[in-house]
């Protein structure tokens, strides 16, 4: 194990761990009276320089969104630089999710008629460099060019030059008739997971941990799909059309699981494999919101995967441990920022966070 290519990465990431916000920082952020106080609390942290840089162009929520995304991209670049030669293709494949997120954001914005300025601040980028650039082929100017196009059809056509034509073009006629954006977004997600799972093959002996990490993420997305579909009374055929393959939860089980009267019965069907869902039932009973289920399931997955990843430190798992910490911190901060923006109560906001295990 002394000759592991990840021995130096382990030391490097251990040294960087203190840069992540500690659990005790979040109650202060949640109880801040407004976004200005949130800014002040974040200024002494690694977010300070990014906030200062973003403040030259943006204000308020947009400034915080840009700063949070920029630091994430900085961390992702560090991660990719630290990957071994053998592990780099897997990390590159994983990081394509941020190009997919940006593309999905643009497609949704065009479908809903949102403005360019409103959408651009949400792109995951850092000082003109999008997160996926290190692993993909699209720069921020490319995303801006897509935003400037008149409609969704034009965006899809332009995406052919970036390798997404085979995925999206066959769906364009149906979209033109229905204006349903979800088949396009689902197709991008399916292609992404297919390619990243393909990279997580067994050639060094530790990739099974990463495959389980990815499969658990797919399962989480599918469980939330079932819950949202049932809450909206969506036909099972539509749910199946949006189902992502590759997880433990098989597509063949969906019809039986979905054949229930309501959300509590569906949770009862799912809790054998996803026991954390039952923790969301009290919150759902109060206001019929699905957020408690998402929070409970995401928290359980995060804790489980973090424990498993940390059990294999001298492997690519150390990189994914860092990834999980970075992504969870971004998710927590965005919940706080938008919670303040929309007046979410302190207790509800605290319950929604997944605190790091210091």
C-alpha positions, 0 to 999 in steps of 0.5 A, a space after each residue: 500500500 506504500 506504493 499507492 498512487 493515492 498516498 500523496 493525494 491522501 496527505 494533500 486532501 487531509 490538509 485541505 479538510 479544514 477548508 470545508 465549513 465545520 458543522 458548527 458554522 451552519 447554525 450561525 448561517 441559518 440564524 443570520 437575519 438576512 443575506 448581508 449577514 450570511 455574506 459577513 459570516 462567509 467572508 473569513 472563509 475560503 468563500 471570501 475571495 470569491 465573494 469579493 470577485 463576484 461582487 464586482 459584477 453581481 449583487 445579493 443572491 446572484 453574487 452568492 450563487 456565483 461565489 459558491 459555484 466558483 469555489 466548487 469549480 476551484 475544488 474540482 480542478 484541484 481534484 482532477 489534478 490530484 487524480 492518478 493517471 489510471 483514475 483520471 478518466 473516471 474523474 473526468 467522466 464524473 465531472 461531465 455532470 456539471 456540463 450536463 447540469 449547465 446544458 439542462 439549465 439552459 434547455 429548461 430556461 429556453 423552454 420556460 422563457 427565462 432571461 439570459 441574465 437570470 440564467 447565466 448566474 446559475 451556471 456552474 463556472 469559475 472566472 469564465 471557466 465552467 466546471 465541466 471544461 476540465 473534462 468536457 469540450 464546452 467553455 463559458 462562451 459556448 454556454 453563453 452562445 446557447 443562451 443567446 439562441 431563440 428557442 429550445 430547438 435551436 439549442 438542441 441543434 447547436 449541441 450537435 457540435 458538442 457530441 450531444 446530437 445522437 442523444 437529443 436530436 431524435 427527441 426534437 420532433 416530439 418536443 416540438 409537438 408537446 413542449 415537454 422538456 423532461 424527455 430531453 433532460 432524462 436522455 442527458 442523465 441516462 447518457 451521463 450515468 451510462 458513460 460514468 459507470 462504464 469508466 468505473 470498471 474493475 481494473 485497480 480493485 477499488 472501483 466497486 466502491 465508486 460503482 456503489 456510490 454512483 448506483 446509490 445516487 441513481 437509486 436516490 433519483 429514481 425514488 424521488 421520481 416515484 414520489 413526485 410522480 405519485 404526488 402529481 398523479 402522473 401515470 406510471 408510463 410517464 414515470 417509466 419513461 423518466 426512470 434511470 437504469 443502473 441502480 439497485 432498484 430495477 425498472 421491472 419493479 416500478 409498476 408494482 411499487 407504484 400501484 398504491 393509493 398514496 404517498 404513505 403507502 408508496 413509502 411503505 413499499 420502498 422502505 425495505 430498501 430505503 428505510 430512511 424514507 420513513 423519517 420523512 413521514 411526519 413532515 409530509 403529514 404536516 404540509 404534504 411536502 416531499 422535501 422531508 423525504 428527499 432530505 432524509 434519503 439524501 442524508 442517509 445516502 451521504 452518511 453511508 457513502 462517506 463512511 464507505 469511501 473513508 474505509 478505502 483511503 489509499 484509492 480513488 475513494 479519497 477523491 470521491 470523499 473530497 467530491 462528496 464533501 464539496 458537493 454537500 457543502 454547496 448544496 447546504 449553502 444554496 439551501 441557506 441562500 435561497 431559504 433566506 431569499 424565500 423566507 423559509 423558517 429557521 427550524 425548517 431550514 436547519 432540518 434540511 441541511 446535511 451537516 458534515 461529520 467533523 
